[in-house]
Amino acid sequence: MDIPKGYFVIYVGEQEKKRFVVPVSVLSEPRFQELLHQSEQEFGYNHPMGGITIPCSEDVFTDLASRFGAF
């Protein structure tokens, strides 16, 4: 699938992963940076799904993302 310019793909979920396309502007958000750090700790830089995998529940991510306007 095509990703719009200025966006990137992440996968979120504890068991089953859901795909999200989010704006690169979220990279400047401190809480999102914490999630990236957790991802690095758990997965390193090996993300076999082709996008960054975030190790949190979908509900936690969507709540957080809606706070900084990712959706």
Contacts in CASP RR format, 6 or more apart in sequence:
PFRMAT RR
TARGET T0000
AUTHOR 0000-0000-0000
METHOD contacts of the structure
MODEL  1
MDIPKGYFVIYVGEQEKKRFVVPVSVLSEPRFQELLHQSEQEFGYNHPMG
GITIPCSEDVFTDLASRFGAF
3 9 0 8 1.000
3 21 0 8 1.000
4 21 0 8 1.000
6 23 0 8 1.000
6 24 0 8 1.000
7 21 0 8 1.000
7 22 0 8 1.000
7 23 0 8 1.000
7 24 0 8 1.000
8 21 0 8 1.000
8 22 0 8 1.000
8 24 0 8 1.000
8 51 0 8 1.000
8 52 0 8 1.000
9 19 0 8 1.000
9 20 0 8 1.000
9 21 0 8 1.000
9 22 0 8 1.000
9 50 0 8 1.000
9 51 0 8 1.000
9 52 0 8 1.000
10 19 0 8 1.000
10 20 0 8 1.000
10 22 0 8 1.000
10 51 0 8 1.000
10 52 0 8 1.000
10 53 0 8 1.000
10 54 0 8 1.000
11 17 0 8 1.000
11 18 0 8 1.000
11 19 0 8 1.000
11 20 0 8 1.000
11 47 0 8 1.000
11 49 0 8 1.000
11 51 0 8 1.000
11 52 0 8 1.000
11 53 0 8 1.000
11 54 0 8 1.000
12 18 0 8 1.000
12 20 0 8 1.000
12 53 0 8 1.000
12 54 0 8 1.000
12 56 0 8 1.000
12 57 0 8 1.000
12 58 0 8 1.000
12 61 0 8 1.000
13 54 0 8 1.000
13 55 0 8 1.000
13 56 0 8 1.000
13 57 0 8 1.000
13 58 0 8 1.000
13 61 0 8 1.000
14 55 0 8 1.000
14 56 0 8 1.000
14 57 0 8 1.000
17 49 0 8 1.000
17 53 0 8 1.000
18 58 0 8 1.000
20 61 0 8 1.000
20 65 0 8 1.000
20 70 0 8 1.000
22 65 0 8 1.000
22 70 0 8 1.000
23 70 0 8 1.000
26 32 0 8 1.000
26 65 0 8 1.000
26 68 0 8 1.000
26 69 0 8 1.000
26 70 0 8 1.000
27 33 0 8 1.000
27 36 0 8 1.000
29 68 0 8 1.000
31 64 0 8 1.000
31 67 0 8 1.000
31 68 0 8 1.000
32 64 0 8 1.000
32 68 0 8 1.000
35 54 0 8 1.000
35 56 0 8 1.000
35 61 0 8 1.000
35 64 0 8 1.000
36 52 0 8 1.000
36 54 0 8 1.000
38 54 0 8 1.000
38 55 0 8 1.000
38 56 0 8 1.000
39 52 0 8 1.000
39 53 0 8 1.000
39 54 0 8 1.000
39 55 0 8 1.000
42 55 0 8 1.000
43 53 0 8 1.000
43 55 0 8 1.000
47 53 0 8 1.000
54 61 0 8 1.000
62 71 0 8 1.000
65 71 0 8 1.000
END
